[in-house]
Amino acid sequence: MKDRIISKIDQLLHFVFPNRCYEIMLLKYNFLHRKSLIRMSLTGAVVECYIKKPPADVNFYESVSYSIRKIAEECISMVMSRLLGLGITVVSLLLFIPQILKIQFAQSGEGISLLSQLLGLFACFAVTFYSYAKGYVFIQWGDSFFVTIQMVIIIIQILWFSSRQAYAAVFLAFCWTISCAVMGEYIPIDVLAMLQAISIPVVIVAKVSFK
């Protein structure tokens, strides 16, 4: 279990710091530790073979500045883009929480279209399952995963508070069965790819027909 957690953390770090950025920014310079960066710079440990060296007549401090600029040019934009994706995933955790709480406190899902929620859930399921089956890094599809969970909760609430508790139980069992089938690789990737491809038209229909 511990090794698996460490592996996932390492995978996440390599996603946020892609290509050479992981080795340059975390191992070579350790940008997360300022003293380490200063110490390595003053001892002349400047990126070495990882980036093109400046001309020989440039003084040491200009050389350090040059190296840091090169690192910024190559890595900062990529890292910021990955961090933005991570931020979107975190925000998706709270996307439907207000609606879930509203339904729970009102003990009613009146005014919410069940069919619209089902179509939206289908689209989220398709993206999540396809991304999982393809082995994409979680941060690339984590937003869809968390939205899927929240939509499942909303649909269960709608069914439960409309005196259709049996349907709510059947729906939950169905979602669990499909999830297990995908994780067990019982559903061909071609089928998941087809479902993922039609997810956008499904979302459009859901938005246009039930807004």
C-alpha positions in Angstrom: 0.0 0.0 0.0 2.8 2.4 1.0 4.7 1.7 -2.3 1.5 2.3 -4.3 1.0 5.7 -2.6 4.6 6.6 -3.3 4.2 5.5 -6.9 1.1 7.7 -7.3 2.8 10.7 -5.8 5.8 10.2 -8.1 3.5 9.9 -11.1 1.7 13.1 -10.0 5.0 15.0 -9.7 6.2 13.8 -13.1 2.9 15.0 -14.6 3.2 18.5 -13.0 6.9 18.7 -13.9 7.0 17.1 -17.4 10.0 16.0 -19.4 13.3 17.6 -18.1 11.5 19.9 -15.7 11.2 17.3 -13.0 15.0 16.7 -12.9 15.9 20.4 -13.4 13.5 22.1 -11.1 13.2 19.5 -8.3 16.4 17.4 -8.4 19.0 19.8 -9.8 17.7 23.1 -8.5 15.0 22.1 -6.0 13.0 25.2 -6.7 10.8 24.3 -3.7 13.8 25.0 -1.4 15.3 28.5 -1.9 18.5 27.8 0.1 19.2 24.8 -2.1 18.8 26.9 -5.2 21.2 29.6 -3.9 23.7 27.1 -2.7 23.8 25.2 -6.0 24.1 28.4 -7.9 27.0 29.8 -5.9 28.9 26.5 -6.2 28.5 26.7 -10.0 26.0 23.9 -10.4 24.2 25.4 -13.3 22.0 23.0 -15.3 25.2 21.5 -17.0 24.2 19.4 -19.9 20.5 19.9 -19.6 20.4 23.3 -21.3 22.7 25.0 -23.8 25.6 26.7 -22.0 26.1 30.4 -22.5 29.3 31.8 -24.3 32.6 31.4 -22.4 33.2 35.1 -22.0 30.0 35.6 -20.0 30.7 36.1 -16.3 29.5 33.6 -13.6 26.6 35.5 -12.3 25.3 36.2 -15.9 25.7 32.5 -16.5 23.5 31.7 -13.5 20.9 34.2 -14.6 21.0 32.9 -18.2 20.5 29.3 -16.9 17.5 30.3 -14.8 16.0 32.2 -17.7 16.3 29.1 -19.9 14.7 27.0 -17.2 11.8 29.4 -17.0 11.4 29.5 -20.8 11.3 25.7 -21.0 9.5 24.7 -17.9 7.5 27.4 -16.1 4.7 27.6 -18.8 4.3 23.8 -18.8 4.2 23.6 -15.1 1.7 26.4 -14.7 -0.5 24.7 -17.3 -0.4 21.5 -15.3 -1.1 23.3 -12.1 -4.1 24.9 -13.7 -5.4 21.5 -14.6 -4.9 20.4 -11.0 -6.8 23.5 -9.8 -9.7 22.7 -12.1 -9.8 19.1 -10.7 -9.8 20.5 -7.1 -12.6 23.0 -7.9 -14.7 20.2 -9.5 -14.8 18.6 -6.0 -17.2 21.4 -5.0 -19.0 22.0 -8.2 -22.4 20.4 -7.3 -22.0 20.4 -3.5 -24.4 23.4 -3.1 -27.1 21.7 -5.2 -26.6 18.4 -3.3 -27.1 20.3 0.0 -30.1 22.2 -1.3 -31.8 19.0 -2.3 -31.0 17.4 1.0 -32.2 20.2 3.1 -35.4 20.6 1.0 -35.9 16.8 1.0 -37.0 17.3 -2.6 -35.6 17.3 -6.1 -38.5 19.2 -7.6 -37.6 21.4 -10.5 -34.6 19.4 -11.5 -34.9 17.4 -14.7 -34.1 13.8 -14.1 -33.6 13.1 -17.8 -31.2 16.0 -18.1 -29.2 14.7 -15.2 -29.0 11.3 -16.7 -27.8 12.6 -20.0 -25.1 14.7 -18.3 -24.1 11.7 -16.2 -23.8 9.6 -19.4 -21.3 12.1 -20.8 -19.3 12.2 -17.6 -19.3 8.4 -17.3 -18.0 8.1 -20.9 -15.1 10.5 -20.4 -14.2 9.1 -17.1 -14.3 5.4 -18.1 -12.5 6.0 -21.4 -9.7 8.0 -19.7 -9.3 5.4 -17.0 -9.2 2.6 -19.6 -6.5 4.4 -21.6 -4.4 4.9 -18.5 -4.3 8.6 -18.6 -2.9 10.5 -15.5 -5.7 11.0 -13.0 -5.3 14.8 -13.1 -6.3 14.8 -16.7 -9.7 13.4 -16.1 -10.1 13.9 -12.3 -12.6 16.7 -12.8 -14.9 14.4 -14.8 -14.5 11.7 -12.1 -15.6 14.0 -9.3 -18.4 15.5 -11.3 -19.6 12.0 -12.1 -19.8 11.1 -8.4 -21.7 14.2 -7.5 -24.2 13.7 -10.4 -24.8 10.1 -9.2 -25.6 11.5 -5.7 -28.0 14.1 -7.2 -29.9 11.5 -9.3 -30.2 9.2 -6.2 -31.5 12.1 -4.2 -34.1 12.9 -6.9 -35.3 9.3 -7.0 -35.2 8.9 -3.2 -37.2 12.0 -2.4 -39.8 11.3 -5.0 -40.8 8.1 -3.2 -38.9 5.9 -5.7 -36.4 4.5 -3.3 -36.3 1.1 -5.1 -35.3 2.9 -8.3 -32.6 4.7 -6.4 -31.2 1.4 -5.2 -31.3 -0.1 -8.7 -29.6 2.9 -10.2 -26.8 2.8 -7.6 -26.3 -0.9 -8.3 -26.2 -0.3 -12.0 -23.5 2.4 -11.6 -21.5 0.1 -9.4 -21.8 -2.8 -11.9 -20.7 -0.6 -14.8 -17.8 0.8 -12.9 -16.6 -2.7 -11.9 -17.0 -3.9 -15.6 -14.7 -1.0 -16.7 -12.1 -1.6 -14.0 -12.2 -5.3 -14.8 -11.6 -4.5 -18.5 -14.8 -6.4 -19.5 -15.9 -3.5 -21.8 -13.8 -3.2 -25.0 -11.9 0.0 -25.4 -13.6 0.6 -28.8 -17.0 0.7 -27.1 -15.7 3.2 -24.5 -14.1 5.3 -27.3 -17.4 5.4 -29.2 -19.3 6.4 -26.0 -16.7 9.1 -25.4 -17.1 10.4 -28.9 -20.8 10.9 -28.6 -20.6 12.4 -25.2 -20.4 16.0 -26.5 -23.6 15.8 -28.6 -25.3 14.2 -25.6 -24.4 17.2 -23.4 -25.6 19.6 -26.1 -28.9 17.9 -26.3 -29.2 17.9 -22.5 -28.5 21.6 -22.3 -30.7 22.7 -25.2 -33.7 20.4 -24.5 -33.9 20.9 -20.7 -32.6 24.3 -19.9 
